[in-house]
Amino acid sequence: MGEVYRADDLKLGQPVALKFLPRGFDANPGRLRRFLAEVRTARQVSHPNEAKLRAPLLVH
């Protein structure tokens, strides 16, 4: 569904994951719906080895 990279939030001093989605990803309502469901599920995970999900950002 996209490429995921590990990064560091320099303001919070915590690791984060950046997910880059392919161009036109949001043109398909089904794919966008599955992605947002993934976001909702990921926000419920709490584990020391998991990066916290802050907010999805779709940029055109």
PDB file of N, H, CA, C and O in Angstrom:
ATOM      1  N   MET A   1       0.821  -1.188   0.000  1.00  0.00           N
ATOM      2  CA  MET A   1       0.000   0.000   0.000  1.00  0.00           C
ATOM      3  C   MET A   1       0.863   1.248   0.000  1.00  0.00           C
ATOM      4  O   MET A   1       0.344   2.334  -0.258  1.00  0.00           O
ATOM      5  N   GLY A   2       2.131   1.147   0.272  1.00  0.00           N
ATOM      6  H   GLY A   2       2.553   0.265   0.482  1.00  0.00           H
ATOM      7  CA  GLY A   2       3.017   2.297   0.306  1.00  0.00           C
ATOM      8  C   GLY A   2       4.366   1.906   0.859  1.00  0.00           C
ATOM      9  O   GLY A   2       4.607   0.741   1.174  1.00  0.00           O
ATOM     10  N   GLU A   3       5.242   2.881   0.977  1.00  0.00           N
ATOM     11  H   GLU A   3       5.047   3.828   0.722  1.00  0.00           H
ATOM     12  CA  GLU A   3       6.569   2.639   1.544  1.00  0.00           C
ATOM     13  C   GLU A   3       6.626   3.257   2.938  1.00  0.00           C
ATOM     14  O   GLU A   3       6.156   4.375   3.149  1.00  0.00           O
ATOM     15  N   VAL A   4       7.203   2.525   3.881  1.00  0.00           N
ATOM     16  H   VAL A   4       7.585   1.617   3.709  1.00  0.00           H
ATOM     17  CA  VAL A   4       7.292   2.984   5.264  1.00  0.00           C
ATOM     18  C   VAL A   4       8.752   3.179   5.636  1.00  0.00           C
ATOM     19  O   VAL A   4       9.598   2.331   5.351  1.00  0.00           O
ATOM     20  N   TYR A   5       9.038   4.307   6.278  1.00  0.00           N
ATOM     21  H   TYR A   5       8.351   4.995   6.510  1.00  0.00           H
ATOM     22  CA  TYR A   5      10.396   4.633   6.700  1.00  0.00           C
ATOM     23  C   TYR A   5      10.393   4.983   8.182  1.00  0.00           C
ATOM     24  O   TYR A   5       9.436   5.561   8.698  1.00  0.00           O
ATOM     25  N   ARG A   6      11.472   4.626   8.849  1.00  0.00           N
ATOM     26  H   ARG A   6      12.249   4.156   8.430  1.00  0.00           H
ATOM     27  CA  ARG A   6      11.667   5.027  10.244  1.00  0.00           C
ATOM     28  C   ARG A   6      12.312   6.401  10.243  1.00  0.00           C
ATOM     29  O   ARG A   6      13.214   6.685   9.455  1.00  0.00           O
ATOM     30  N   ALA A   7      11.827   7.252  11.149  1.00  0.00           N
ATOM     31  H   ALA A   7      11.094   7.021  11.789  1.00  0.00           H
ATOM     32  CA  ALA A   7      12.381   8.598  11.286  1.00  0.00           C
ATOM     33  C   ALA A   7      12.345   8.973  12.759  1.00  0.00           C
ATOM     34  O   ALA A   7      11.804   8.233  13.582  1.00  0.00           O
ATOM     35  N   ASP A   8      12.910  10.102  13.084  1.00  0.00           N
ATOM     36  H   ASP A   8      13.349  10.702  12.416  1.00  0.00           H
ATOM     37  CA  ASP A   8      12.889  10.596  14.463  1.00  0.00           C
ATOM     38  C   ASP A   8      12.168  11.939  14.504  1.00  0.00           C
ATOM     39  O   ASP A   8      12.449  12.833  13.705  1.00  0.00           O
ATOM     40  N   ASP A   9      11.234  12.066  15.446  1.00  0.00           N
ATOM     41  H   ASP A   9      11.005  11.340  16.095  1.00  0.00           H
ATOM     42  CA  ASP A   9      10.575  13.340  15.681  1.00  0.00           C
ATOM     43  C   ASP A   9      11.532  14.168  16.530  1.00  0.00           C
ATOM     44  O   ASP A   9      11.717  13.884  17.714  1.00  0.00           O
ATOM     45  N   LEU A  10      12.128  15.172  15.942  1.00  0.00           N
ATOM     46  H   LEU A  10      11.977  15.403  14.981  1.00  0.00           H
ATOM     47  CA  LEU A  10      13.154  15.957  16.633  1.00  0.00           C
ATOM     48  C   LEU A  10      12.582  16.798  17.769  1.00  0.00           C
ATOM     49  O   LEU A  10      13.289  17.085  18.735  1.00  0.00           O
ATOM     50  N   LYS A  11      11.334  17.193  17.673  1.00  0.00           N
ATOM     51  H   LYS A  11      10.760  16.961  16.888  1.00  0.00           H
ATOM     52  CA  LYS A  11      10.712  17.990  18.753  1.00  0.00           C
ATOM     53  C   LYS A  11      10.362  17.131  19.954  1.00  0.00           C
ATOM     54  O   LYS A  11      10.542  17.549  21.098  1.00  0.00           O
ATOM     55  N   LEU A  12       9.855  15.917  19.693  1.00  0.00           N
ATOM     56  H   LEU A  12       9.709  15.577  18.764  1.00  0.00           H
ATOM     57  CA  LEU A  12       9.443  15.043  20.789  1.00  0.00           C
ATOM     58  C   LEU A  12      10.527  14.058  21.218  1.00  0.00           C
ATOM     59  O   LEU A  12      10.437  13.444  22.281  1.00  0.00           O
ATOM     60  N   GLY A  13      11.556  13.914  20.375  1.00  0.00           N
ATOM     61  H   GLY A  13      11.629  14.413  19.512  1.00  0.00           H
ATOM     62  CA  GLY A  13      12.623  12.982  20.699  1.00  0.00           C
ATOM     63  C   GLY A  13      12.172  11.537  20.687  1.00  0.00           C
ATOM     64  O   GLY A  13      12.643  10.729  21.487  1.00  0.00           O
ATOM     65  N   GLN A  14      11.260  11.205  19.783  1.00  0.00           N
ATOM     66  H   GLN A  14      10.877  11.861  19.133  1.00  0.00           H
ATOM     67  CA  GLN A  14      10.725   9.847  19.705  1.00  0.00           C
ATOM     68  C   GLN A  14      10.804   9.337  18.274  1.00  0.00           C
ATOM     69  O   GLN A  14      10.778  10.124  17.328  1.00  0.00           O
ATOM     70  N   PRO A  15      10.903   8.012  18.114  1.00  0.00           N
ATOM     71  CA  PRO A  15      10.874   7.457  16.757  1.00  0.00           C
ATOM     72  C   PRO A  15       9.462   7.546  16.181  1.00  0.00           C
ATOM     73  O   PRO A  15       8.474   7.452  16.909  1.00  0.00           O
ATOM     74  N   VAL A  16       9.386   7.726  14.881  1.00  0.00           N
ATOM     75  H   VAL A  16      10.189   7.803  14.290  1.00  0.00           H
ATOM     76  CA  VAL A  16       8.106   7.750  14.176  1.00  0.00           C
ATOM     77  C   VAL A  16       8.247   6.941  12.891  1.00  0.00           C
ATOM     78  O   VAL A  16       9.358   6.666  12.437  1.00  0.00           O
ATOM     79  N   ALA A  17       7.137   6.573  12.324  1.00  0.00           N
ATOM     80  H   ALA A  17       6.235   6.796  12.692  1.00  0.00           H
ATOM     81  CA  ALA A  17       7.116   5.891  11.026  1.00  0.00           C
ATOM     82  C   ALA A  17       6.457   6.825  10.024  1.00  0.00           C
ATOM     83  O   ALA A  17       5.404   7.400  10.299  1.00  0.00           O
ATOM     84  N   LEU A  18       7.077   6.972   8.867  1.00  0.00           N
ATOM     85  H   LEU A  18       7.932   6.505   8.643  1.00  0.00           H
ATOM     86  CA  LEU A  18       6.505   7.772   7.790  1.00  0.00           C
ATOM     87  C   LEU A  18       6.071   6.823   6.683  1.00  0.00           C
ATOM     88  O   LEU A  18       6.862   6.012   6.202  1.00  0.00           O
ATOM     89  N   LYS A  19       4.822   6.928   6.287  1.00  0.00           N
ATOM     90  H   LYS A  19       4.179   7.587   6.678  1.00  0.00           H
ATOM     91  CA  LYS A  19       4.309   6.075   5.211  1.00  0.00           C
ATOM     92  C   LYS A  19       4.006   6.962   4.011  1.00  0.00           C
ATOM     93  O   LYS A  19       3.214   7.901   4.097  1.00  0.00           O
ATOM     94  N   PHE A  20       4.651   6.648   2.893  1.00  0.00           N
ATOM     95  H   PHE A  20       5.294   5.885   2.824  1.00  0.00           H
ATOM     96  CA  PHE A  20       4.431   7.389   1.650  1.00  0.00           C
ATOM     97  C   PHE A  20       3.554   6.549   0.738  1.00  0.00           C
ATOM     98  O   PHE A  20       3.906   5.422   0.389  1.00  0.00           O
ATOM     99  N   LEU A  21       2.426   7.094   0.358  1.00  0.00           N
ATOM    100  H   LEU A  21       2.140   8.010   0.641  1.00  0.00           H
ATOM    101  CA  LEU A  21       1.478   6.394  -0.493  1.00  0.00           C
ATOM    102  C   LEU A  21       1.683   6.803  -1.947  1.00  0.00           C
ATOM    103  O   LEU A  21       2.141   7.911  -2.225  1.00  0.00           O
ATOM    104  N   PRO A  22       1.343   5.909  -2.874  1.00  0.00           N
ATOM    105  CA  PRO A  22       1.534   6.241  -4.286  1.00  0.00           C
ATOM    106  C   PRO A  22       0.622   7.379  -4.737  1.00  0.00           C
ATOM    107  O   PRO A  22      -0.446   7.596  -4.164  1.00  0.00           O
ATOM    108  N   ARG A  23       1.052   8.100  -5.765  1.00  0.00           N
ATOM    109  H   ARG A  23       1.919   7.924  -6.230  1.00  0.00           H
ATOM    110  CA  ARG A  23       0.233   9.175  -6.344  1.00  0.00           C
ATOM    111  C   ARG A  23      -1.117   8.627  -6.775  1.00  0.00           C
ATOM    112  O   ARG A  23      -1.223   7.515  -7.292  1.00  0.00           O
ATOM    113  N   GLY A  24      -2.143   9.430  -6.551  1.00  0.00           N
ATOM    114  H   GLY A  24      -2.057  10.334  -6.131  1.00  0.00           H
ATOM    115  CA  GLY A  24      -3.486   9.030  -6.943  1.00  0.00           C
ATOM    116  C   GLY A  24      -4.117   8.022  -6.004  1.00  0.00           C
ATOM    117  O   GLY A  24      -5.189   7.489  -6.292  1.00  0.00           O
ATOM    118  N   PHE A  25      -3.473   7.759  -4.898  1.00  0.00           N
ATOM    119  H   PHE A  25      -2.602   8.191  -4.664  1.00  0.00           H
ATOM    120  CA  PHE A  25      -3.961   6.767  -3.940  1.00  0.00           C
ATOM    121  C   PHE A  25      -5.376   7.083  -3.489  1.00  0.00           C
ATOM    122  O   PHE A  25      -6.216   6.188  -3.388  1.00  0.00           O
ATOM    123  N   ASP A  26      -5.640   8.353  -3.217  1.00  0.00           N
ATOM    124  H   ASP A  26      -4.958   9.079  -3.299  1.00  0.00           H
ATOM    125  CA  ASP A  26      -6.949   8.750  -2.691  1.00  0.00           C
ATOM    126  C   ASP A  26      -8.030   8.812  -3.771  1.00  0.00           C
ATOM    127  O   ASP A  26      -9.188   9.092  -3.462  1.00  0.00           O
ATOM    128  N   ALA A  27      -7.670   8.555  -5.033  1.00  0.00           N
ATOM    129  H   ALA A  27      -6.729   8.327  -5.284  1.00  0.00           H
ATOM    130  CA  ALA A  27      -8.664   8.550  -6.111  1.00  0.00           C
ATOM    131  C   ALA A  27      -9.548   7.300  -6.041  1.00  0.00           C
ATOM    132  O   ALA A  27     -10.649   7.285  -6.592  1.00  0.00           O
ATOM    133  N   ASN A  28      -9.070   6.264  -5.370  1.00  0.00           N
ATOM    134  H   ASN A  28      -8.176   6.277  -4.922  1.00  0.00           H
ATOM    135  CA  ASN A  28      -9.824   5.030  -5.228  1.00  0.00           C
ATOM    136  C   ASN A  28     -10.449   5.006  -3.832  1.00  0.00           C
ATOM    137  O   ASN A  28      -9.737   4.804  -2.848  1.00  0.00           O
ATOM    138  N   PRO A  29     -11.770   5.209  -3.727  1.00  0.00           N
ATOM    139  CA  PRO A  29     -12.420   5.272  -2.415  1.00  0.00           C
ATOM    140  C   PRO A  29     -12.206   4.026  -1.564  1.00  0.00           C
ATOM    141  O   PRO A  29     -12.098   4.131  -0.343  1.00  0.00           O
ATOM    142  N   GLY A  30     -12.143   2.848  -2.183  1.00  0.00           N
ATOM    143  H   GLY A  30     -12.231   2.763  -3.176  1.00  0.00           H
ATOM    144  CA  GLY A  30     -11.935   1.613  -1.421  1.00  0.00           C
ATOM    145  C   GLY A  30     -10.564   1.566  -0.776  1.00  0.00           C
ATOM    146  O   GLY A  30     -10.431   1.184   0.386  1.00  0.00           O
ATOM    147  N   ARG A  31      -9.541   1.954  -1.530  1.00  0.00           N
ATOM    148  H   ARG A  31      -9.649   2.264  -2.474  1.00  0.00           H
ATOM    149  CA  ARG A  31      -8.170   1.978  -0.977  1.00  0.00           C
ATOM    150  C   ARG A  31      -8.063   2.996   0.150  1.00  0.00           C
ATOM    151  O   ARG A  31      -7.446   2.729   1.181  1.00  0.00           O
ATOM    152  N   LEU A  32      -8.666   4.162  -0.050  1.00  0.00           N
ATOM    153  H   LEU A  32      -9.167   4.379  -0.888  1.00  0.00           H
ATOM    154  CA  LEU A  32      -8.622   5.202   0.984  1.00  0.00           C
ATOM    155  C   LEU A  32      -9.346   4.724   2.239  1.00  0.00           C
ATOM    156  O   LEU A  32      -8.874   4.956   3.352  1.00  0.00           O
ATOM    157  N   ARG A  33     -10.474   4.068   2.072  1.00  0.00           N
ATOM    158  H   ARG A  33     -10.858   3.880   1.168  1.00  0.00           H
ATOM    159  CA  ARG A  33     -11.237   3.549   3.216  1.00  0.00           C
ATOM    160  C   ARG A  33     -10.404   2.523   3.998  1.00  0.00           C
ATOM    161  O   ARG A  33     -10.388   2.545   5.228  1.00  0.00           O
ATOM    162  N   ARG A  34      -9.706   1.616   3.273  1.00  0.00           N
ATOM    163  H   ARG A  34      -9.719   1.598   2.274  1.00  0.00           H
ATOM    164  CA  ARG A  34      -8.855   0.612   3.946  1.00  0.00           C
ATOM    165  C   ARG A  34      -7.696   1.276   4.677  1.00  0.00           C
ATOM    166  O   ARG A  34      -7.340   0.864   5.782  1.00  0.00           O
ATOM    167  N   PHE A  35      -7.102   2.309   4.061  1.00  0.00           N
ATOM    168  H   PHE A  35      -7.391   2.643   3.164  1.00  0.00           H
ATOM    169  CA  PHE A  35      -6.008   3.023   4.708  1.00  0.00           C
ATOM    170  C   PHE A  35      -6.479   3.678   6.003  1.00  0.00           C
ATOM    171  O   PHE A  35      -5.803   3.586   7.028  1.00  0.00           O
ATOM    172  N   LEU A  36      -7.636   4.337   5.960  1.00  0.00           N
ATOM    173  H   LEU A  36      -8.185   4.411   5.128  1.00  0.00           H
ATOM    174  CA  LEU A  36      -8.150   4.993   7.166  1.00  0.00           C
ATOM    175  C   LEU A  36      -8.516   3.966   8.236  1.00  0.00           C
ATOM    176  O   LEU A  36      -8.382   4.247   9.427  1.00  0.00           O
ATOM    177  N   ALA A  37      -8.973   2.789   7.835  1.00  0.00           N
ATOM    178  H   ALA A  37      -9.082   2.560   6.868  1.00  0.00           H
ATOM    179  CA  ALA A  37      -9.233   1.711   8.803  1.00  0.00           C
ATOM    180  C   ALA A  37      -7.922   1.258   9.436  1.00  0.00           C
ATOM    181  O   ALA A  37      -7.869   0.978  10.634  1.00  0.00           O
ATOM    182  N   GLU A  38      -6.852   1.185   8.622  1.00  0.00           N
ATOM    183  H   GLU A  38      -6.895   1.412   7.649  1.00  0.00           H
ATOM    184  CA  GLU A  38      -5.528   0.836   9.143  1.00  0.00           C
ATOM    185  C   GLU A  38      -5.061   1.880  10.162  1.00  0.00           C
ATOM    186  O   GLU A  38      -4.477   1.534  11.189  1.00  0.00           O
ATOM    187  N   VAL A  39      -5.319   3.140   9.874  1.00  0.00           N
ATOM    188  H   VAL A  39      -5.793   3.421   9.040  1.00  0.00           H
ATOM    189  CA  VAL A  39      -4.946   4.224  10.799  1.00  0.00           C
ATOM    190  C   VAL A  39      -5.683   4.056  12.118  1.00  0.00           C
ATOM    191  O   VAL A  39      -5.078   4.154  13.186  1.00  0.00           O
ATOM    192  N   ARG A  40      -6.985   3.802  12.052  1.00  0.00           N
ATOM    193  H   ARG A  40      -7.477   3.721  11.185  1.00  0.00           H
ATOM    194  CA  ARG A  40      -7.768   3.631  13.286  1.00  0.00           C
ATOM    195  C   ARG A  40      -7.246   2.452  14.112  1.00  0.00           C
ATOM    196  O   ARG A  40      -7.141   2.545  15.335  1.00  0.00           O
ATOM    197  N   THR A  41      -6.923   1.358  13.447  1.00  0.00           N
ATOM    198  H   THR A  41      -7.009   1.283  12.453  1.00  0.00           H
ATOM    199  CA  THR A  41      -6.403   0.180  14.147  1.00  0.00           C
ATOM    200  C   THR A  41      -5.031   0.470  14.752  1.00  0.00           C
ATOM    201  O   THR A  41      -4.773   0.124  15.905  1.00  0.00           O
ATOM    202  N   ALA A  42      -4.159   1.101  13.983  1.00  0.00           N
ATOM    203  H   ALA A  42      -4.369   1.383  13.046  1.00  0.00           H
ATOM    204  CA  ALA A  42      -2.802   1.388  14.457  1.00  0.00           C
ATOM    205  C   ALA A  42      -2.812   2.316  15.669  1.00  0.00           C
ATOM    206  O   ALA A  42      -1.937   2.219  16.529  1.00  0.00           O
ATOM    207  N   ARG A  43      -3.776   3.200  15.741  1.00  0.00           N
ATOM    208  H   ARG A  43      -4.486   3.279  15.042  1.00  0.00           H
ATOM    209  CA  ARG A  43      -3.844   4.124  16.882  1.00  0.00           C
ATOM    210  C   ARG A  43      -4.162   3.400  18.181  1.00  0.00           C
ATOM    211  O   ARG A  43      -3.921   3.939  19.261  1.00  0.00           O
ATOM    212  N   GLN A  44      -4.697   2.197  18.095  1.00  0.00           N
ATOM    213  H   GLN A  44      -4.893   1.759  17.218  1.00  0.00           H
ATOM    214  CA  GLN A  44      -5.052   1.431  19.297  1.00  0.00           C
ATOM    215  C   GLN A  44      -3.880   0.605  19.830  1.00  0.00           C
ATOM    216  O   GLN A  44      -3.938   0.099  20.951  1.00  0.00           O
ATOM    217  N   VAL A  45      -2.827   0.467  19.038  1.00  0.00           N
ATOM    218  H   VAL A  45      -2.781   0.878  18.128  1.00  0.00           H
ATOM    219  CA  VAL A  45      -1.675  -0.345  19.444  1.00  0.00           C
ATOM    220  C   VAL A  45      -0.807   0.441  20.417  1.00  0.00           C
ATOM    221  O   VAL A  45      -0.495   1.610  20.190  1.00  0.00           O
ATOM    222  N   SER A  46      -0.429  -0.212  21.490  1.00  0.00           N
ATOM    223  H   SER A  46      -0.683  -1.161  21.675  1.00  0.00           H
ATOM    224  CA  SER A  46       0.458   0.410  22.467  1.00  0.00           C
ATOM    225  C   SER A  46       1.523  -0.612  22.845  1.00  0.00           C
ATOM    226  O   SER A  46       1.263  -1.551  23.598  1.00  0.00           O
ATOM    227  N   HIS A  47       2.730  -0.412  22.310  1.00  0.00           N
ATOM    228  H   HIS A  47       2.941   0.351  21.699  1.00  0.00           H
ATOM    229  CA  HIS A  47       3.822  -1.333  22.564  1.00  0.00           C
ATOM    230  C   HIS A  47       5.125  -0.553  22.455  1.00  0.00           C
ATOM    231  O   HIS A  47       5.230   0.334  21.608  1.00  0.00           O
ATOM    232  N   PRO A  48       6.130  -0.858  23.293  1.00  0.00           N
ATOM    233  CA  PRO A  48       7.387  -0.101  23.263  1.00  0.00           C
ATOM    234  C   PRO A  48       8.103  -0.155  21.902  1.00  0.00           C
ATOM    235  O   PRO A  48       8.868   0.754  21.577  1.00  0.00           O
ATOM    236  N   ASN A  49       7.868  -1.196  21.114  1.00  0.00           N
ATOM    237  H   ASN A  49       7.247  -1.934  21.377  1.00  0.00           H
ATOM    238  CA  ASN A  49       8.534  -1.310  19.819  1.00  0.00           C
ATOM    239  C   ASN A  49       7.717  -0.735  18.664  1.00  0.00           C
ATOM    240  O   ASN A  49       8.102  -0.882  17.504  1.00  0.00           O
ATOM    241  N   GLU A  50       6.623  -0.098  18.960  1.00  0.00           N
ATOM    242  H   GLU A  50       6.310   0.022  19.902  1.00  0.00           H
ATOM    243  CA  GLU A  50       5.764   0.498  17.941  1.00  0.00           C
ATOM    244  C   GLU A  50       5.902   2.011  17.967  1.00  0.00           C
ATOM    245  O   GLU A  50       5.929   2.626  19.033  1.00  0.00           O
ATOM    246  N   ALA A  51       5.989   2.599  16.792  1.00  0.00           N
ATOM    247  H   ALA A  51       5.967   2.100  15.926  1.00  0.00           H
ATOM    248  CA  ALA A  51       5.989   4.062  16.691  1.00  0.00           C
ATOM    249  C   ALA A  51       4.548   4.550  16.838  1.00  0.00           C
ATOM    250  O   ALA A  51       3.624   3.920  16.326  1.00  0.00           O
ATOM    251  N   LYS A  52       4.359   5.652  17.525  1.00  0.00           N
ATOM    252  H   LYS A  52       5.110   6.164  17.941  1.00  0.00           H
ATOM    253  CA  LYS A  52       3.029   6.212  17.712  1.00  0.00           C
ATOM    254  C   LYS A  52       2.552   6.866  16.424  1.00  0.00           C
ATOM    255  O   LYS A  52       3.320   7.521  15.719  1.00  0.00           O
ATOM    256  N   LEU A  53       1.280   6.676  16.132  1.00  0.00           N
ATOM    257  H   LEU A  53       0.656   6.144  16.704  1.00  0.00           H
ATOM    258  CA  LEU A  53       0.676   7.316  14.964  1.00  0.00           C
ATOM    259  C   LEU A  53       0.106   8.647  15.415  1.00  0.00           C
ATOM    260  O   LEU A  53      -0.745   8.699  16.302  1.00  0.00           O
ATOM    261  N   ARG A  54       0.573   9.708  14.808  1.00  0.00           N
ATOM    262  H   ARG A  54       1.265   9.665  14.087  1.00  0.00           H
ATOM    263  CA  ARG A  54       0.090  11.034  15.171  1.00  0.00           C
ATOM    264  C   ARG A  54      -1.177  11.394  14.394  1.00  0.00           C
ATOM    265  O   ARG A  54      -2.240  11.570  14.991  1.00  0.00           O
ATOM    266  N   ALA A  55      -1.074  11.501  13.096  1.00  0.00           N
ATOM    267  H   ALA A  55      -0.212  11.357  12.612  1.00  0.00           H
ATOM    268  CA  ALA A  55      -2.233  11.838  12.268  1.00  0.00           C
ATOM    269  C   ALA A  55      -1.905  11.552  10.819  1.00  0.00           C
ATOM    270  O   ALA A  55      -0.780  11.773  10.370  1.00  0.00           O
ATOM    271  N   PRO A  56      -2.896  11.058  10.085  1.00  0.00           N
ATOM    272  CA  PRO A  56      -2.660  10.866   8.657  1.00  0.00           C
ATOM    273  C   PRO A  56      -2.648  12.218   7.953  1.00  0.00           C
ATOM    274  O   PRO A  56      -3.387  13.127   8.333  1.00  0.00           O
ATOM    275  N   LEU A  57      -1.824  12.349   6.945  1.00  0.00           N
ATOM    276  H   LEU A  57      -1.224  11.611   6.637  1.00  0.00           H
ATOM    277  CA  LEU A  57      -1.747  13.588   6.178  1.00  0.00           C
ATOM    278  C   LEU A  57      -1.697  13.223   4.707  1.00  0.00           C
ATOM    279  O   LEU A  57      -0.737  12.607   4.246  1.00  0.00           O
ATOM    280  N   LEU A  58      -2.725  13.599   3.977  1.00  0.00           N
ATOM    281  H   LEU A  58      -3.505  14.099   4.352  1.00  0.00           H
ATOM    282  CA  LEU A  58      -2.761  13.347   2.539  1.00  0.00           C
ATOM    283  C   LEU A  58      -2.434  14.656   1.834  1.00  0.00           C
ATOM    284  O   LEU A  58      -3.149  15.646   1.984  1.00  0.00           O
ATOM    285  N   VAL A  59      -1.355  14.655   1.066  1.00  0.00           N
ATOM    286  H   VAL A  59      -0.774  13.850   0.944  1.00  0.00           H
ATOM    287  CA  VAL A  59      -0.906  15.850   0.359  1.00  0.00           C
ATOM    288  C   VAL A  59      -1.022  15.589  -1.133  1.00  0.00           C
ATOM    289  O   VAL A  59      -0.593  14.547  -1.629  1.00  0.00           O
ATOM    290  N   HIS A  60      -1.595  16.526  -1.829  1.00  0.00           N
ATOM    291  H   HIS A  60      -1.944  17.373  -1.427  1.00  0.00           H
ATOM    292  CA  HIS A  60      -1.748  16.375  -3.289  1.00  0.00           C
ATOM    293  C   HIS A  60      -0.648  17.089  -4.011  1.00  0.00           C
ATOM    294  O   HIS A  60      -0.606  17.076  -5.241  1.00  0.00           O
TER     295      HIS A  60
END
